[in-house]
Amino acid sequence: MLTTLVASSKGGCGKSTLVTQLASHWAQAGQHTVIIDTDRQGSSYRWAGLRPDNVPGVLALSGGRKVLQRLPPDTSQLLIDTPAGAGERELEPFLGQASVLLVPVLPSSFDLHATLGFIETLRRIDRIRRGKLPVALVANRLKPWTHASQDAVAQLAEESPFPIVAQLRDSQAYVLLGALGKGIFDYQSEQVRGHQQDWKPLLRWIKRQQ
């Protein structure tokens, strides 16, 4: 079982977007996919409950460490959505279980500053410090044609010890599909293929960690 832990010190940076889009990808690939939503807002949990009958289902559970005991034995992909501002204490119940840790970050000075501080917290975690838990950053809601997005990605790449493994463009598609319990991988139209391409570097990086 591959366990993807998604965390950030900032709210609204796209943790649930990462979790739900990856869940839709793996569900469409025929893998039994489970989300554990530890965030009080419960966005990922609600998304899974909204999935219609014409797409593969995703099981969602809410709670903390004890939820791990309720995982179906055939789970092949586990995604853990954590609350904003989570530190080592909040992440600790899942750090031993995690195969990879993803940190989404928005292209603003406030978000970059908060993320770089969060990265310092992550670097002190024993399993990460010893190289036993791979960590990667995902630049989210980018407007690639703007200097602001380009400069933010460049600064992040320069100052972070962890790689930026994907750059996801800003799009209302994620909001609209999320309200339907769907993801971009639930469609194969020309309109969403460009968005799917944005995720390929991230999916390749995750696969290399298995």
N, C-alpha and C positions, 0 to 999 in steps of 0.2 A: 504493500500500500504506500502510495506517495502522499505525503502530508504537506500542504502548502499553507504556511502561516503568513497572514497579511497584517501589517501593523504600521502605525504612524503616530507621531505625537500631535498631529493636527487633525481636526475634524473637517469633513467636507473635501478631503483630498482624493477620494476615489477608491477607498478600500473595498466598499461593497460592489463597486463597478468591476474591480479586478476579480473579486470572488465570483460574482454571478456570471461574468463573461467566460471565465475559465471553466466554471461549472457547466455552462451550456456547450462549450467545446468538447469537454470530456464525455458528457452525456450523449452528445450526437455521435461520438466515436464508439459508443456502445459500452462505455465503462461505467460501472456502478459508482455513482458520485454522491457524496454526502457533504453538506455544509454544517459546521458548528458556528452559530452566531452568538458571540459573547457580548455583543453591543446591546445596550438597553433599547436603542432605537429599533433594532430588529429588522433592518432593511433587507438583508439577505434572506432571513427567515420568511418574511412576507413574500419576497420575490418567488421563492420556491413554491409557496402555497398557491401562487397565482398561475403557475405554469399550466397551459391548457393541455387537453388530452392528445392533441396532434403533434406534440413534441415529447422527447424522452424526459421522464420525471427525474427530479433531483430531491433527495430526502434532506430536510433541514431539521436540525435540533438546536435548542437554545440552552444555555447554561454554562457551567464551568468544567472543572476537571472531571467530575463524576460522569459527565455526558460521554466521555471516551469509553466508558464501560457499556454503553448502549449502542455502540456501532455495530451494524450488521456485519457478519463474518465475511461477506463477499464484497465489502467495500474496497474499491481499487484506487479511488481518488478522494481524499479528504481535504477540504478547504476550511480554514479557521479565520473568521472575521472578528477582529478585536476592536474594543472601543477606542475612541480618540483619547490621546494622552496616556496610553498604556506605557508603563515602564517595566523594568525587569520583574517587579513583584506581580504585576498583572499578566505578564507573558510567561512567567515561570511554569505554570501548570502545563503549558503546551510546548515549551522549548525542547524537552526531551523527546517528544513525539515528532517534531517537525523535521521534514526532509529539506525544505528550503524556506527562506524568509524573504518576503517581498515588501518593499517600502515605496508606496506611491508618493509623488511629490508634484506640487503645482508650480508653474513658472512665475512666482512672485517673490519679492525680496523677503516678505514675512515668512512664506512657506520654506524658502531656501534656508533661512536662518534657523527656523524651528527644526527642519530636517537634519541640518548639520549637527545641531545639539543632540538630537535623537540618535544620530549615528554614533556619537561619542558614547552614549549610554550603551548602545548595542556592542560596541567594541570591547567594553569591559565585561560582557557576559562570557563566562568561562568557555562554553561550547563554541561560541563564535570566535573568541580569541584564539582557541586551539585549532581553528579551521575545520571544525566538525560540523558546522551548520552554515552552508552557503547563504550569503545575503546578496540581494540585488535591488537596484532602484528602478522604478518605472516612472518616467516623466509623463505626466498626465495632463489632459486638456490643453495641449499645445496648439498654438497657431504658428505652424512652421515657417510661414512667410514673413513673420514679424521679427524685428530685432530683439524684442523683449524675450520671446521664447528661445531664440538662438543663443542669446547671451546667458539666459538662465541655465540652459543645458550645458553650455561651455563652462560656466562657473561650477556647476555641480560635478561635472566630470573632473575638473581640476582639483577640487577640494575633498571629494569623497574617496575613501579607500575601497569602496564597493563599486562594482560596475553599473552603468546605466544599460539595461538590457532591452529596453523598449521605449519608444517615443510614440505616445498615443495622441492623435489629433483631437481637438475639441469638436464635439458633435452632439447635436440634439438626439441623434439616433439612440444613444445609450439611455437617455431619459425616457424617450417614448417606448422603447422596447422593454425597459425595466418595469414600466407601469403595467405591461402585459404579461410579465413573468417570462419574458423571452430574452434572448441574446442575439448578437449578430451572427453567431454560428448556427442559429436555427434557420437561417435563410441562405440561399445560394444565388440571389439576384446580383446583377451587375452593380447595383447601387451599394451593396454592403461589402463587395469583394475588396475594395480599397481599404476599408476599415479592418477587414480580416488580415490583410497584409501587414498592418501595423503590429499585429500580435505574433507574427511568425518568429521574430528574434527572441521574444520572451518564451514561447513554447519550445524553441530549440534549446535555449539555455536550461530550462527546467528538465528537459529530456536528458541533457548531458549530466545532470546531477544524479540521475537514477543509477 
